[in-house]
Amino acid sequence: MTNLERLGLEVVAFTLLGSRAMAALLLTLLDGNGRQVSIDRLAESRIWRKADDDGPTRKGLMVRMCVLRSAMADLGFPGVIKTIGNETVLCAATGYSLPEPGRSAVMARLIEEAEQ
């Protein structure tokens, strides 16, 4: 994917989700190509960070991921984001993934919205 294509997807994700943070998290998960994306990698999504911001805490990131899951469900993609590790123990998750076929469906929706 070219930088211009990625930027287009980021704009569409922001438009659909209404948040730069949610768009950045979603694009980072999509970049993972269905594999696990670590908590640390998600925290490095600098698109939505201010220059003087150290980024979210682990707990804060998990809260943002919960909000993203809810937003994705509202868009017709319930359960596409998977937790890696133990999500029932506070802050025990090691990462998240957006595996197939959900990843392809989300990409198709973003591309469809971008073409309109």
C-alpha positions as semicolon CSV with decimal commas, in nm:
position;residue;x (nm);y (nm);z (nm)
1;M;0,000;0,000;0,000
2;T;0,138;0,341;-0,093
3;N;0,154;0,629;0,152
4;L;-0,125;0,804;-0,038
5;E;-0,350;0,497;-0,022
6;R;-0,280;0,465;0,350
7;L;-0,364;0,831;0,406
8;G;-0,693;0,779;0,223
9;L;-0,777;0,483;0,445
10;E;-0,688;0,686;0,755
11;V;-0,923;0,967;0,648
12;V;-1,205;0,721;0,579
13;A;-1,145;0,542;0,912
14;F;-1,155;0,876;1,092
15;T;-1,478;0,967;0,914
16;L;-1,644;0,636;1,004
17;L;-1,513;0,614;1,361
18;G;-1,515;0,985;1,449
19;S;-1,181;0,971;1,627
20;R;-0,816;0,996;1,524
21;A;-0,724;0,756;1,805
22;M;-0,967;0,492;1,685
23;A;-0,859;0,537;1,323
24;A;-0,492;0,499;1,423
25;L;-0,561;0,183;1,622
26;L;-0,763;0,032;1,338
27;L;-0,496;0,109;1,076
28;T;-0,225;-0,035;1,300
29;L;-0,428;-0,355;1,335
30;L;-0,480;-0,367;0,958
31;D;-0,104;-0,323;0,908
32;G;-0,055;-0,639;1,113
33;N;-0,200;-0,846;0,825
34;G;-0,397;-1,067;1,064
35;R;-0,104;-1,130;1,298
36;Q;-0,072;-1,017;1,659
37;V;0,006;-0,651;1,711
38;S;0,168;-0,597;2,050
39;I;0,044;-0,348;2,307
40;D;0,372;-0,159;2,266
41;R;0,328;-0,133;1,888
42;L;-0,026;-0,005;1,931
43;A;0,096;0,254;2,180
44;E;0,344;0,378;1,918
45;S;0,063;0,480;1,679
46;R;0,194;0,833;1,666
47;I;-0,079;0,955;1,434
48;W;-0,297;1,045;1,730
49;R;-0,028;1,142;1,979
50;K;0,081;1,493;2,058
51;A;0,453;1,570;2,048
52;D;0,479;1,597;2,426
53;D;0,259;1,293;2,497
54;D;0,414;0,964;2,610
55;G;0,111;0,779;2,479
56;P;-0,158;0,588;2,662
57;T;-0,097;0,366;2,958
58;R;-0,155;-0,006;2,912
59;K;-0,492;0,022;3,083
60;G;-0,580;0,329;2,878
61;L;-0,496;0,148;2,557
62;M;-0,717;-0,143;2,659
63;V;-1,003;0,100;2,720
64;R;-0,949;0,257;2,377
65;M;-0,948;-0,089;2,221
66;C;-1,280;-0,163;2,394
67;V;-1,426;0,156;2,247
68;L;-1,290;0,060;1,902
69;R;-1,454;-0,282;1,931
70;S;-1,786;-0,118;2,011
71;A;-1,752;0,121;1,717
72;M;-1,664;-0,167;1,484
73;A;-1,973;-0,355;1,603
74;D;-2,183;-0,047;1,527
75;L;-2,039;-0,051;1,173
76;G;-2,142;-0,415;1,128
77;F;-1,816;-0,583;1,229
78;P;-1,881;-0,737;1,571
79;G;-1,605;-0,956;1,710
80;V;-1,345;-0,887;1,439
81;I;-1,080;-0,772;1,687
82;K;-0,926;-1,056;1,884
83;T;-0,738;-1,026;2,214
84;I;-0,410;-1,212;2,247
85;G;-0,339;-1,318;2,604
86;N;-0,577;-1,314;2,899
87;E;-0,830;-1,033;2,869
88;T;-1,015;-1,135;3,187
89;V;-0,716;-1,042;3,404
90;L;-0,666;-0,666;3,418
91;C;-0,394;-0,560;3,176
92;A;-0,288;-0,918;3,099
93;A;-0,347;-0,889;2,724
94;T;-0,024;-0,898;2,523
95;G;-0,171;-0,772;2,199
96;Y;-0,459;-0,772;1,955
97;S;-0,523;-0,895;1,603
98;L;-0,769;-0,843;1,322
99;P;-0,761;-1,186;1,150
100;E;-0,925;-1,300;0,828
101;P;-1,197;-1,288;0,712
102;G;-1,267;-0,978;0,922
103;R;-0,957;-0,794;0,804
104;S;-1,057;-0,825;0,437
105;A;-1,414;-0,720;0,511
106;V;-1,297;-0,409;0,700
107;M;-1,052;-0,320;0,420
108;A;-1,325;-0,364;0,160
109;R;-1,556;-0,133;0,357
110;L;-1,287;0,134;0,390
111;I;-1,207;0,116;0,019
112;E;-1,577;0,129;-0,070
113;E;-1,625;0,438;0,146
114;A;-1,313;0,601;-0,003
115;E;-1,446;0,552;-0,357
116;Q;-1,769;0,738;-0,284
